[in-house]
Amino acid sequence: MEQSYDKDVFFKEITLRICSSLSSQTALLRVYNFLQDWMKLNEMYFVMLDPELRSLRTIAHILEGEIFPNASPILLSEELWNWVRGSSEPIIMNPDRYPVVNTLGPLVGLNPEKMTDLIIPLRIDGDRVGHLALRSYVPNSYTEEHLNLLSSVTQPFALALGNALAHEEALRLKDLIQDEKEFLQQEMTNEKREATSEFIKENVGLREINKQIQQVAPFANTILILGETGTGKEVIANAIHYSSPRKNGPYIKVNCGAIPDELIDNELFGHEKGAFTGATQAQRGRFERASGGTIFLDEIGDLPLHAQARLLRVLQNHEVVRVGGGSPIKIDIRVIAATHRDLDKMVEENLFRSDLLFRLNVFPILIPPLRQRKEDIPEMVKYLVARKQKELGITTVPVVEPEALEKLKDYSWPGNCRELENVIESELIRNRGESCMTFDALNCYKQLGQATCEISTPISPRSHKLDDIISAHIQEVLERTKGQVHGEGGAAEILGINPSTLRSRIHKLGIRYKKV
């Protein structure tokens, strides 16, 4: 029911609502609800004029009392742009009075025969920055009286639009500062980076890999690094990035297995304002932030299938579409992916897309496990001792005797380079102030492995496949948690693995369970 028009009351109530929230969407929704009592209204928009793209960009959109995701920017011809930017007075979009509406209408979803649009231009310091648009699904809904009424509140709406743009710019600058911070942190690791590069060159077992790094670094093609856990896949990725022309650009690292399935799209591809409840502003994803540089996707085998489809688009078209967005955003990135998993087998089991594997496998680099390149252990020990000495603040370093090196060579190193690094750190702490390192702690590792075998469930004479044993253990844990996979006290927490990895394993092994 439309109320009688009292401009003073109207101005006060509108101003209170439009200034009630930093979120332009929330404030516009409150105005929309208030205007329901004053005029026919189905949709309401805050629209910004973007001179660089010569386009209209929606800042906030209310549809039938709900915050609605913002549409992609609308690109205008020069004629339409000049008309929109030049119009200074509030108007009712009537095609008889303004013939240009016949061209502009379809672009903004206006059908003059079935609806009415009322446009209020908004200016800041004399410059046209955008407009407020009201839409009724009833033809000829708005009158000159409505125009006069809304003309009285152009200033509060202009201030609100200005605040929304300032808030958006502040968030953009916050992102830039974060990127700059990460870049400076990377720059601070120059010394370590150079040492790592020299370390790779000096390793006999990595000479072929170093050759591959030098071959592929100058280009922008995708790289897939394969190797067991702890073999140093991230070290190789670092060496590729910092040997490439992109070394001064962003370097974004993502552990695909550490991000919950329901958040992976948002983390990687970003979201638009209003894309979901709580999305009060647009946010760039990791791919956008890596534009101009490199993104390292560790544990790519843990990426869920729905995110694999979006990644494929990134690799094919060099563009991303944010969650809740419709317009693709061009990006310039190099993708380095890594995994310890058998992707070919995952393709056979329908856990990994074959077309994505083809795109990733342009230049594969296979890192041999440490047990296959024990000739590298002396140089690795030398490098790690020097690094850990600096990290731990140890001034006097114990000597590594030849007998101690032989102990290291005789060990099988199931944890590869990462395990060796941990052993070196432990040995430096144990032997601080001593003249030499004995590596007697290696016996503890071996004894721990034997003890684990002794206390594990006895295996019957009849042989068991490893998958059967794993399946039975997961089934037992799921029964204890009453089917709860993630969260506190869930099966993933008990087993010490990522929930998405556990769900993938459950699917792979065909484990059936009920959630109580």
C-alpha positions, 0 to 999 in steps of 0.5 A: 500500500503506497503511503502519502508523500512527505518529503521530510519524513521520506528523506530522514527514513531513507538516510537512516537506512542507507547509512545503516551498514558498511555493506552496500547490499545490506543497506540497499535491502533495508531501503528496498523494504522501506520503499515497499510502502511507498511505491511498487518495487520488485528490483533495486540496483546500485550501478557503477559506471566504469570508464576504463571498460566503458561498462555498467557494473552492479555493486548491489542488487536486490530482487524480490526482497533478497540480496541477489548475486551481481551480474557480469559487467555490461559493456556499452557501445560508444553511443550508449556510453555517452548517453548514460554518462551524459544523462544528469536528471532522474528519468523514467525509462520510457522508449517513446520519450527516450528512443535509446531505451530500445537499444539499452533495455535488452542489455539491462533486462528491461522490457518496457511493455512489461515493466518500468525502470526509474533511474536516479543518476548519482554524482560525487564532486560533480562527476557522474559515478553511477546510478540507483535503479528501481524496477517494477514488474508493472508497466507505467508504475512510476510517476513524476511524483515518484521522480521528485520524491527520489530526487530529494535523496540523491545525495545520501545515495551518492555518498553510500555509493562512494563509500561502497567504492571506497570500501571496495578499493580498501579491500583491493589495496589490502589484497595488494599489501598481502601480495607485497608482504608475501613477495617481500617474504620471498625476497628475504629467502633469497640466500636460502633459495640460492643455497637450495639451487646450488644444493640441487646442482651438487647432488649427483642423483639430481643432476638429471633433474637439474638439467630438466629444470634448466630446460623448462624454466624459461618457458610458461608451460605446465609442469607435473612433479612426481615423487614419494612423500618427502622427496623434495617436490616443493624444493624442485618447484621453488628452483623452477620458479626462481630460475624462470623469467617470472621469478620477480612475480607472485609465487603462490603455494597451495596444498590441495589436500589441506583445504576442505572440499566445500571451500576449495572453489572459493580458495582457488577461484575466489567469489563475487560479492553476494555469491553466498551468505556472508560474501559481503565483498568480492574476493580474489582466489589464489589463481588471480593472485598468482597472475604474472607469476607461478602457482604451485599446486601441491598434492594435486591428486587430492583435488576433488572432481568438481574443482578439477573441472574448473582447473581444466578451464584455467589450463585451457583458456587461461581464465577463471570464473569466480564463484557467483560470477559469470564473466571470465577473468583472464590470468597469466600464470604458470602452473606447477603441480605435484603429487605422490599419488599414481594419477594414472591409476586414479584415472582408471578408478574415476578419481581423477580426470583423464583430460586434466592429466593430459593437460598437467603432464606436459613436462613431467619430472620424476624425483627418485627416492633417497634410497635410490641415490644414496651417493647424495647423502654426504652432500645433503648432510653437509648442506642440512647441517649448515642450514640447521646450525643457522636455524638453531643458533648453534655456534660449534658444529659437531663433525660428521665422521665417515663411520656416521655417514656409512650409518646414514647410507645403510638406512632405507629412508622411508621418509626420504629427504624430509626424514633425513632433515629431521634426523640431522636436526635431532642429532644437532640437538642431541650432540650440542657441545659434543665433538662429533655426531654419531647418529645412534638415534637411527637405531631408535627409528629401526626399533620403532618400526620393529615395535610397530610390527610386533604390536600390530594385529597378528597376521594369519598364515593366509596372506592379506592384501594391503588394501584389505588391511587398510579397508578393515582399519578404516571400517573399524574407525568409522564404526567407532565414530558412528560414520563421522568423517570430518570434524572433531573426533571424526575418522579423519582426525583419528587416522591423522589424514585430511578428510578429503583424502579419507573420503577419496580412500573410502570411495576407492576401497568401496567401503560402505558405512552408515552415519548414525 
